[in-house]
Amino acid sequence: MIDTMQNPLVWVEIPVTDMERAIKFYNALFGFTLTIDNTGPNPVAMFPDKDGMGTAGHLYPGKPATDGQGPTPHLAVQGTLEDAIVRCEKAGGQVRSPIVTIPPGRFAYIQDLDGNSIGMFEMATA
């Protein structure tokens, strides 16, 4: 059972205007594989959740907030944050901040192809 006091965020939904385009962007940027799931009332593209007990989420057909003004989920990157920034730009996203270092790691803000605000996060190494 999840201890909600330790992990209060359990789900995130990111609205996109073109599912196929968004799936290609997120797959290229973060290195995971999103595929469309049609088992619910709407098609969604699920983010991976290794054990089914962590924070998870999906992309869904919807109306994004204007100009990155909605909530900002932070997604873990594979490799370095610098490499993720290059992948973001190559995939058509826009980097919106310099790299920020905090005790748990480093992050940078980007906007996806629909203008959603996304944080790319690299965990600190021990």
DSSP file (Angstrom, degrees, kcal/mol; ACC not computed):
  #  RESIDUE AA STRUCTURE BP1 BP2  ACC     N-H-->O    O-->H-N    N-H-->O    O-->H-N    TCO  KAPPA ALPHA  PHI   PSI    X-CA   Y-CA   Z-CA
    1    1 A M              0   0    0      0, 0.0     2,-0.3     0, 0.0    52,-0.1   0.000 360.0 360.0 360.0 140.1    0.0    0.0    0.0
    2    2 A I        -     0   0    0      1,-0.1     2,-1.1    52,-0.0     3,-0.1  -0.590 360.0-134.1 -77.3 132.7    1.2    3.5   -0.8
    3    3 A D    >>  -     0   0    0     -2,-0.3     4,-1.8     1,-0.2     3,-1.4  -0.779  18.2-164.0 -84.9 100.9    1.9    5.8    2.1
    4    4 A T  T 34 S+     0   0    0     -2,-1.1    -1,-0.2     1,-0.3    -2,-0.0   0.709  85.4  61.1 -65.3 -19.7    0.1    8.9    0.8
    5    5 A M  T 34 S+     0   0    0      1,-0.2    -1,-0.3     2,-0.2    -2,-0.0   0.802 110.4  40.8 -75.2 -26.8    1.8   11.1    3.4
    6    6 A Q  T <4 S+     0   0    0     -3,-1.4    -2,-0.2     1,-0.2    -1,-0.2   0.771 133.7  21.2 -85.4 -29.0    5.2   10.1    1.9
    7    7 A N     <  +     0   0    0     -4,-1.8    -1,-0.2     1,-0.1    -2,-0.2  -0.612  66.6 164.7-140.8  74.0    4.1   10.3   -1.8
    8    8 A P        +     0   0    0      0, 0.0     2,-0.6     0, 0.0    -1,-0.1   0.769  59.7  79.5 -70.5 -24.5    1.0   12.5   -2.1
    9    9 A L        +     0   0    0      1,-0.2     3,-0.1    46,-0.0     0, 0.0  -0.740  49.4 158.1 -84.1 121.0    1.2   12.9   -5.9
   10   10 A V        +     0   0    0     -2,-0.6    46,-1.4     1,-0.3     2,-0.3   0.613  57.1  20.2-116.8 -17.5   -0.2    9.8   -7.5
   11   11 A W  E     -a   56   0A   0     44,-0.2     2,-0.4     2,-0.0    -1,-0.3  -0.996  50.5-168.8-156.3 145.1   -1.2   10.8  -11.0
   12   12 A V  E     -a   57   0A   0     44,-1.2    46,-2.0    -2,-0.3     2,-0.4  -0.999   6.2-163.0-136.3 139.2   -0.6   13.4  -13.7
   13   13 A E  E     -a   58   0A   0     -2,-0.4    46,-0.2    44,-0.2    -2,-0.0  -0.986   4.3-163.2-122.0 129.2   -2.5   14.0  -16.9
   14   14 A I  E     -a   59   0A   0     44,-2.5    46,-1.9    -2,-0.4     2,-0.2  -0.949  15.8-137.9-115.3 116.6   -0.9   16.0  -19.7
   15   15 A P  E     +a   60   0A   0      0, 0.0     2,-0.3     0, 0.0   101,-0.1  -0.518  25.6 179.1 -75.6 137.9   -3.3   17.3  -22.4
   16   16 A V  E     -a   61   0A   0     44,-2.6    46,-2.1    -2,-0.2     3,-0.2  -0.965  30.3-146.1-136.3 153.6   -2.1   17.1  -26.0
   17   17 A T  S    S+     0   0    0     -2,-0.3     2,-0.4     1,-0.3    -1,-0.1   0.689  94.1  33.1 -92.2 -20.0   -3.7   18.1  -29.3
   18   18 A D     >  -     0   0    0      1,-0.1     4,-2.6    42,-0.1    -1,-0.3  -0.878  65.9-166.0-140.6 103.2   -2.2   15.3  -31.4
   19   19 A M  H  > S+     0   0    0     -2,-0.4     4,-2.9     1,-0.2     5,-0.2   0.913  88.4  48.6 -58.3 -49.0   -1.6   12.0  -29.6
   20   20 A E  H  > S+     0   0    0      1,-0.2     4,-2.1     2,-0.2    -1,-0.2   0.919 114.3  46.0 -60.6 -44.6    0.8   10.4  -32.2
   21   21 A R  H  > S+     0   0    0      1,-0.2     4,-2.1     2,-0.2    -1,-0.2   0.914 114.5  48.3 -63.6 -43.7    2.9   13.6  -32.4
   22   22 A A  H  X S+     0   0    0     -4,-2.6     4,-2.8     2,-0.2     5,-0.3   0.898 109.1  52.8 -65.8 -41.2    3.1   13.9  -28.6
   23   23 A I  H  X S+     0   0    0     -4,-2.9     4,-2.7    -5,-0.2    11,-0.3   0.933 109.8  48.6 -60.1 -45.8    4.0   10.2  -28.2
   24   24 A K  H  X S+     0   0    0     -4,-2.1     4,-2.3    -5,-0.2    -1,-0.2   0.907 112.7  49.2 -60.7 -42.0    6.9   10.6  -30.6
   25   25 A F  H  X S+     0   0    0     -4,-2.1     4,-2.5     2,-0.2    -2,-0.2   0.959 114.7  42.2 -62.0 -53.2    8.1   13.7  -28.7
   26   26 A Y  H  X S+     0   0    0     -4,-2.8     4,-2.6     1,-0.2     6,-0.5   0.884 114.5  51.1 -65.7 -39.3    8.0   12.2  -25.3
   27   27 A N  H  X S+     0   0    0     -4,-2.7     4,-1.7    -5,-0.3    -1,-0.2   0.932 114.1  44.6 -61.7 -45.0    9.5    8.9  -26.4
   28   28 A A  H  < S+     0   0    0     -4,-2.3    -2,-0.2    -5,-0.2    -1,-0.2   0.891 118.5  43.2 -66.3 -40.0   12.4   10.8  -28.1
   29   29 A L  H  < S+     0   0    0     -4,-2.5    49,-0.3    -5,-0.2    -2,-0.2   0.936 126.4  26.0 -73.9 -48.2   12.9   13.1  -25.2
   30   30 A F  H  < S-     0   0    0     -4,-2.6    -3,-0.2    -5,-0.2    -2,-0.2   0.582  95.5-126.2-100.4 -11.1   12.7   10.7  -22.2
   31   31 A G     <  +     0   0    0     -4,-1.7     2,-0.2    -5,-0.4    -4,-0.2   0.663  69.4 114.1  77.7  15.1   13.7    7.4  -23.8
   32   32 A F        -     0   0    0     -6,-0.5     2,-0.6    -5,-0.1    -1,-0.3  -0.606  67.9-110.5-107.8 178.7   10.7    5.4  -22.7
   33   33 A T        -     0   0    0     -2,-0.2     2,-0.4    -3,-0.1    -9,-0.1  -0.921  29.2-175.7-117.0 111.7    7.9    3.9  -24.8
   34   34 A L        +     0   0    0     -2,-0.6     2,-0.3   -11,-0.3    13,-0.1  -0.860   7.5 178.1 -99.0 136.6    4.4    5.3  -24.7
   35   35 A T        -     0   0    0     -2,-0.4    11,-1.0    11,-0.3     2,-0.3  -0.955  35.8 -94.7-133.6 156.7    1.7    3.6  -26.6
   36   36 A I  E     -B   45   0A   0     -2,-0.3     2,-0.5     9,-0.2     9,-0.2  -0.520  31.7-160.2 -75.2 134.1   -2.0    4.4  -26.9
   37   37 A D  E     -B   44   0A   0      7,-3.7     7,-1.9    -2,-0.3     3,-0.3  -0.973  10.9-178.9-113.8 119.6   -4.3    2.5  -24.5
   38   38 A N        +     0   0    0     -2,-0.5    -1,-0.1     5,-0.2     7,-0.0   0.103  53.2 103.4-104.5  20.8   -7.9    2.4  -25.6
   39   39 A T  S    S+     0   0    0      5,-0.1    -1,-0.2     3,-0.1    -2,-0.0   0.681  74.9  57.2 -80.4 -16.1   -9.4    0.5  -22.7
   40   40 A G  S    S-     0   0    0      2,-0.5     4,-0.0    -3,-0.3     0, 0.0  -0.229 107.3 -82.0-100.7-167.7  -10.9    3.5  -21.0
   41   41 A P  S    S+     0   0    0      0, 0.0    -3,-0.0     0, 0.0    -1,-0.0   0.753 116.1  30.6 -69.5 -23.1  -13.5    6.1  -22.0
   42   42 A N  S    S-     0   0    0     -5,-0.1    -2,-0.5    18,-0.0     2,-0.2  -0.951  93.3-102.3-130.3 150.9  -10.7    8.1  -23.8
   43   43 A P        +     0   0    0      0, 0.0     2,-0.3     0, 0.0    -5,-0.2  -0.544  46.2 179.7 -69.1 140.3   -7.5    7.0  -25.5
   44   44 A V  E     -B   37   0A   0     -7,-1.9    -7,-3.7    -2,-0.2     2,-0.6  -0.956  29.3-136.3-137.4 156.9   -4.5    7.7  -23.3
   45   45 A A  E     -BC  36  59A   0     14,-2.1    14,-2.2    -2,-0.3     2,-0.2  -0.959  31.8-140.6-114.9 111.1   -0.7    7.2  -23.7
   46   46 A M  E     - C   0  58A   0    -11,-1.0   -11,-0.3    -2,-0.6    12,-0.3  -0.469   1.7-134.7 -79.9 137.0    0.6    5.8  -20.4
   47   47 A F        -     0   0    0     10,-3.0    10,-0.4    -2,-0.2   -13,-0.1  -0.632  41.1 -96.5 -77.8 146.7    3.9    6.7  -18.7
   48   48 A P        -     0   0    0      0, 0.0     2,-0.3     0, 0.0    -1,-0.1  -0.362  36.7-172.2 -66.8 146.1    5.8    3.7  -17.5
   49   49 A D        -     0   0    0      1,-0.1     3,-0.5     7,-0.1     7,-0.1  -0.875  12.8-153.3-140.3 102.0    5.4    2.8  -13.8
   50   50 A K  S    S+     0   0    0     -2,-0.3    -1,-0.1     1,-0.3     0, 0.0   0.840  87.9  11.6 -49.9 -50.9    7.9    0.1  -12.9
   51   51 A D  S    S-     0   0    0      0, 0.0    -1,-0.3     0, 0.0     0, 0.0   0.366  97.6-115.1-115.0   5.4    6.0   -1.5  -10.0
   52   52 A G  S    S+     0   0    0     -3,-0.5    -2,-0.1     3,-0.1     4,-0.1   0.590  98.2  88.3  75.0   8.3    2.6    0.0  -10.2
   53   53 A M  S    S+     0   0    0      2,-0.1     2,-0.1   -52,-0.1    -1,-0.1   0.382  71.2  74.6-120.5   1.9    3.0    1.8   -6.9
   54   54 A G  S    S-     0   0    0      1,-0.2     2,-0.3   -52,-0.1   -52,-0.0  -0.288  96.4 -61.7-103.3-169.9    4.7    5.0   -7.8
   55   55 A T        +     0   0    0     -2,-0.1     2,-0.2   -44,-0.1   -44,-0.2  -0.570  65.3 163.9 -71.6 135.3    3.6    8.3   -9.3
   56   56 A A  E     +a   11   0A   0    -46,-1.4   -44,-1.2    -2,-0.3     2,-0.3  -0.721   9.0 157.6-139.3-172.2    2.3    7.7  -12.9
   57   57 A G  E     -a   12   0A   0    -10,-0.4   -10,-3.0   -46,-0.3     2,-0.3  -0.990  19.9-129.6 171.3-170.8    0.3    9.4  -15.5
   58   58 A H  E     -aC  13  46A   0    -46,-2.0   -44,-2.5    -2,-0.3     2,-0.3  -0.986  20.8-108.7-159.0 164.6   -0.6    9.7  -19.1
   59   59 A L  E     -aC  14  45A   0    -14,-2.2   -14,-2.1    -2,-0.3    -2,-0.0  -0.770  40.7-178.8 -91.1 147.9   -1.1   12.0  -22.2
   60   60 A Y  E     -a   15   0A   0    -46,-1.9   -44,-2.6    -2,-0.3     2,-0.5  -0.990  38.0 -92.5-146.4 154.5   -4.7   12.5  -23.2
   61   61 A P  E    S+a   16   0A   0      0, 0.0     2,-0.3     0, 0.0   -44,-0.2  -0.546  76.3 113.3 -67.3 118.6   -6.5   14.3  -26.0
   62   62 A G  S    S-     0   0    0    -46,-2.1   -48,-0.0    -2,-0.5    -3,-0.0  -0.924  70.5 -73.4-166.4-171.7   -7.3   17.7  -24.4
   63   63 A K        -     0   0    0     -2,-0.3     3,-0.1   -46,-0.0   -47,-0.1  -0.896  45.1-141.9-106.9 109.3   -6.8   21.4  -24.4
   64   64 A P        -     0   0    0      0, 0.0     3,-0.1     0, 0.0   -48,-0.1  -0.261  27.8 -97.1 -64.9 155.1   -3.4   22.4  -23.0
   65   65 A A    >   -     0   0    0      1,-0.1     3,-0.7     6,-0.1     2,-0.3  -0.315  53.0 -91.7 -63.1 156.5   -3.1   25.5  -20.8
   66   66 A T  G >  S-     0   0    0      1,-0.2     3,-1.4     2,-0.1    -1,-0.1  -0.571  93.8 -11.8 -80.1 135.6   -2.0   28.6  -22.7
   67   67 A D  G 3  S-     0   0    0     -2,-0.3    -1,-0.2     1,-0.3    49,-0.1   0.814 123.8 -57.0  48.9  45.5    1.8   29.4  -23.0
   68   68 A G  G <  S+     0   0    0     47,-0.9    -1,-0.3    -3,-0.7    -2,-0.1   0.731  98.8 132.1  68.5  23.3    3.0   26.9  -20.4
   69   69 A Q    <   +     0   0    0     -3,-1.4    -2,-0.1    46,-0.1    -1,-0.1   0.430  45.7  87.7 -91.1   1.5    0.8   28.3  -17.6
   70   70 A G  S    S-     0   0    0      1,-0.2     0, 0.0    -5,-0.1     0, 0.0  -0.119  95.4 -54.8 -84.2-172.2   -0.6   25.0  -16.3
   71   71 A P        -     0   0    0      0, 0.0    46,-0.4     0, 0.0    -1,-0.2  -0.210  51.9-134.0 -58.6 157.0    0.9   22.7  -13.7
   72   72 A T        -     0   0    0     -3,-0.1     2,-0.2    44,-0.1    46,-0.2  -0.856  16.5-164.8-121.3  95.5    4.4   21.5  -14.3
   73   73 A P        -     0   0    0      0, 0.0    46,-3.0     0, 0.0     2,-0.5  -0.555  15.6-138.4 -73.5 144.8    5.1   17.8  -13.8
   74   74 A H  E     -d  119   0B   0     44,-0.2     2,-0.4    -2,-0.2    46,-0.2  -0.924  18.0-164.6-106.5 127.2    8.8   16.9  -13.6
   75   75 A L  E     -d  120   0B   0     44,-3.2    46,-2.6    -2,-0.5     2,-0.1  -0.917  23.0-114.1-115.0 136.4    9.8   13.8  -15.4
   76   76 A A  E     -d  121   0B   0     -2,-0.4     2,-0.3    44,-0.2    46,-0.2  -0.432  30.6-143.2 -68.3 136.6   13.1   11.9  -14.9
   77   77 A V        -     0   0    0     44,-2.6     2,-0.4    -2,-0.1    46,-0.2  -0.668   9.7-124.6 -96.9 155.1   15.5   12.0  -17.8
   78   78 A Q  S    S-     0   0    0    -49,-0.3     2,-0.1    -2,-0.3     6,-0.0  -0.836  80.9  -2.6 -93.6 138.6   17.8    9.2  -18.9
   79   79 A G  S    S-     0   0    0     -2,-0.4     2,-0.1     4,-0.1    -2,-0.1  -0.467 117.4 -18.0  78.6-154.7   21.4   10.2  -19.1
   80   80 A T     >  -     0   0    0     -2,-0.1     4,-1.9     1,-0.1     5,-0.1  -0.461  55.4-121.7 -87.8 159.2   22.4   13.7  -18.4
   81   81 A L  H  > S+     0   0    0      1,-0.2     4,-2.3     2,-0.2     5,-0.2   0.855 114.5  58.4 -64.2 -35.8   20.2   16.8  -18.3
   82   82 A E  H  > S+     0   0    0      1,-0.2     4,-1.8     2,-0.2    -1,-0.2   0.916 106.4  47.8 -60.9 -42.7   22.5   18.3  -21.0
   83   83 A D  H  > S+     0   0    0      1,-0.2     4,-2.3     2,-0.2    -1,-0.2   0.893 110.3  52.5 -64.2 -39.0   21.7   15.4  -23.3
   84   84 A A  H  X S+     0   0    0     -4,-1.9     4,-2.6     1,-0.2    -2,-0.2   0.870 105.7  54.5 -65.1 -36.7   18.0   15.7  -22.6
   85   85 A I  H  X S+     0   0    0     -4,-2.3     4,-2.3     2,-0.2    -1,-0.2   0.921 108.9  47.9 -62.5 -43.5   18.1   19.4  -23.5
   86   86 A V  H  X S+     0   0    0     -4,-1.8     4,-2.5     1,-0.2    -2,-0.2   0.928 112.5  49.0 -62.4 -44.6   19.6   18.5  -26.9
   87   87 A R  H  X S+     0   0    0     -4,-2.3     4,-2.0     1,-0.2     6,-0.2   0.894 109.6  53.2 -62.1 -39.4   17.0   15.8  -27.4
   88   88 A C  H  X>S+     0   0    0     -4,-2.6     5,-2.5     2,-0.2     4,-0.5   0.945 111.1  44.7 -59.6 -49.9   14.2   18.3  -26.5
   89   89 A E  H ><5S+     0   0    0     -4,-2.3     3,-1.0     1,-0.2    -2,-0.2   0.900 113.1  50.7 -64.1 -41.3   15.4   20.8  -29.0
   90   90 A K  H 3<5S+     0   0    0     -4,-2.5    -1,-0.2     1,-0.2    -2,-0.2   0.845 109.3  51.9 -64.2 -33.4   15.8   18.1  -31.7
   91   91 A A  H 3<5S-     0   0    0     -4,-2.0    -1,-0.2    -5,-0.2    -2,-0.2   0.510 125.3-101.1 -83.2  -4.6   12.3   16.9  -31.1
   92   92 A G  T <<5S+     0   0    0     -3,-1.0    -3,-0.2    -4,-0.5    -2,-0.1   0.451  77.7 132.8 101.7   1.4   10.8   20.4  -31.4
   93   93 A G      < -     0   0    0     -5,-2.5     2,-0.5    -6,-0.2    -1,-0.3  -0.318  52.1-123.8 -78.3 169.1   10.4   21.3  -27.8
   94   94 A Q  E     -E  111   0B   0     17,-2.1    17,-2.3    18,-0.1     2,-0.4  -0.967  10.7-136.9-119.9 126.4   11.5   24.7  -26.3
   95   95 A V  E     -E  110   0B   0     -2,-0.5    15,-0.3    15,-0.2   -10,-0.0  -0.682  21.5-178.1 -79.0 129.0   13.9   25.0  -23.4
   96   96 A R        +     0   0    0     13,-3.1    14,-0.2    -2,-0.4    -1,-0.1   0.390  57.2  26.7-113.7   0.7   12.6   27.7  -21.0
   97   97 A S  S    S-     0   0    0     12,-0.9    -1,-0.1     3,-0.0     2,-0.1  -0.988  76.2-104.3-154.1 161.4   15.2   27.9  -18.3
   98   98 A P        -     0   0    0      0, 0.0    11,-0.3     0, 0.0     2,-0.3  -0.336  61.8 -75.5 -73.4 172.0   18.8   27.3  -17.5
   99   99 A I        -     0   0    0      9,-0.1     2,-0.5    -2,-0.1     9,-0.2  -0.556  49.5-155.6 -70.2 132.6   19.7   24.2  -15.5
  100  100 A V  E     -F  107   0B   0      7,-3.2     7,-2.3    -2,-0.3     2,-0.5  -0.950   1.6-149.9-113.9 128.9   18.8   24.6  -11.8
  101  101 A T  E     +F  106   0B   0     -2,-0.5     5,-0.2     5,-0.2    -2,-0.0  -0.862  22.2 165.8-102.4 130.6   20.7   22.6   -9.2
  102  102 A I  E >   -F  105   0B   0      3,-3.1     3,-1.5    -2,-0.5    22,-0.0  -0.867  52.9 -91.4-131.7 166.0   18.9   21.7   -5.9
  103  103 A P  T 3  S+     0   0    0      0, 0.0    21,-0.1     0, 0.0     3,-0.1   0.859 124.0  48.2 -51.9 -41.4   19.9   19.1   -3.3
  104  104 A P  T 3  S-     0   0    0      0, 0.0    20,-2.9     0, 0.0     2,-0.3   0.694 126.9 -73.5 -75.4 -13.7   18.0   16.2   -4.8
  105  105 A G  E <   -FG 102 123B   0     -3,-1.5    -3,-3.1    18,-0.3     2,-0.3  -0.973  58.5 -57.9 162.5-147.9   19.3   16.8   -8.3
  106  106 A R  E     +FG 101 122B   0     16,-2.7    16,-3.2    -2,-0.3     2,-0.3  -0.966  41.2 178.7-136.0 150.7   19.1   19.2  -11.3
  107  107 A F  E     -FG 100 121B   0     -7,-2.3    -7,-3.2    -2,-0.3     2,-0.3  -0.969  13.2-162.6-147.2 163.5   16.2   20.3  -13.5
  108  108 A A  E     - G   0 120B   0     12,-1.6    12,-2.9    -2,-0.3     2,-0.3  -0.986  23.9-123.4-143.5 145.8   15.3   22.5  -16.4
  109  109 A Y  E     + G   0 119B   0    -11,-0.3   -13,-3.1    -2,-0.3   -12,-0.9  -0.709  33.8 171.0 -89.2 139.5   11.9   23.7  -17.6
  110  110 A I  E     -EG  95 118B   0      8,-2.9     8,-2.5    -2,-0.3     2,-0.4  -0.874  29.0-129.5-133.5 169.7   10.7   23.1  -21.2
  111  111 A Q  E     -EG  94 117B   0    -17,-2.3   -17,-2.1    -2,-0.3     6,-0.2  -0.995  24.7-139.5-118.7 133.3    7.6   23.4  -23.2
  112  112 A D    >   -     0   0    0      4,-2.0     3,-1.7    -2,-0.4   -18,-0.1  -0.063  42.5 -80.0 -76.9-172.9    6.3   20.4  -25.1
  113  113 A L  T 3  S+     0   0    0      1,-0.3    -1,-0.1     2,-0.1   -97,-0.0   0.700 132.9  48.3 -65.8 -19.7    4.9   20.7  -28.6
  114  114 A D  T 3  S-     0   0    0    -99,-0.1    -1,-0.3     2,-0.1   -46,-0.2   0.358 121.9-102.5-100.3   3.6    1.5   21.8  -27.2
  115  115 A G    <   +     0   0    0     -3,-1.7   -47,-0.9     1,-0.3     2,-0.1   0.507  68.8 152.5  88.5   4.8    3.0   24.4  -24.9
  116  116 A N        -     0   0    0   -101,-0.1    -4,-2.0   -49,-0.1     2,-0.5  -0.453  48.6-119.5 -66.8 139.8    2.7   22.3  -21.7
  117  117 A S  E     + G   0 111B   0    -46,-0.4     2,-0.4    -6,-0.2    -6,-0.2  -0.712  39.5 176.9 -80.6 125.8    5.2   23.2  -19.0
  118  118 A I  E     - G   0 110B   0     -8,-2.5    -8,-2.9    -2,-0.5     2,-0.5  -0.992  22.7-143.8-132.4 137.8    7.4   20.2  -18.2
  119  119 A G  E     -dG  74 109B   0    -46,-3.0   -44,-3.2    -2,-0.4     2,-0.6  -0.888   9.5-151.3 -98.6 130.2   10.3   19.8  -15.9
  120  120 A M  E     -dG  75 108B   0    -12,-2.9   -12,-1.6    -2,-0.5     2,-0.4  -0.902  21.9-163.6 -97.9 125.8   13.1   17.6  -17.0
  121  121 A F  E     -dG  76 107B   0    -46,-2.6   -44,-2.6    -2,-0.6     2,-0.5  -0.932  18.7-169.3-122.5 132.7   14.8   16.2  -13.8
  122  122 A E  E     - G   0 106B   0    -16,-3.2   -16,-2.7    -2,-0.4   -44,-0.1  -0.982  27.5-128.8-116.0 120.6   18.2   14.5  -13.3
  123  123 A M  E     - G   0 105B   0     -2,-0.5   -18,-0.3   -46,-0.2     2,-0.1  -0.345  27.8-106.5 -66.0 146.1   18.6   12.9   -9.9
  124  124 A A        -     0   0    0    -20,-2.9     2,-0.3   -21,-0.1    -1,-0.1  -0.431  33.4-122.8 -68.2 147.0   21.8   13.7   -7.9
  125  125 A T              0   0    0     -2,-0.1    -1,-0.1     1,-0.1   -20,-0.0  -0.678 360.0 360.0 -91.5 150.4   24.4   11.0   -7.8
  126  126 A A              0   0    0     -2,-0.3    -1,-0.1     0, 0.0    -2,-0.0   0.480 360.0 360.0 -73.0 360.0   25.6    9.8   -4.4
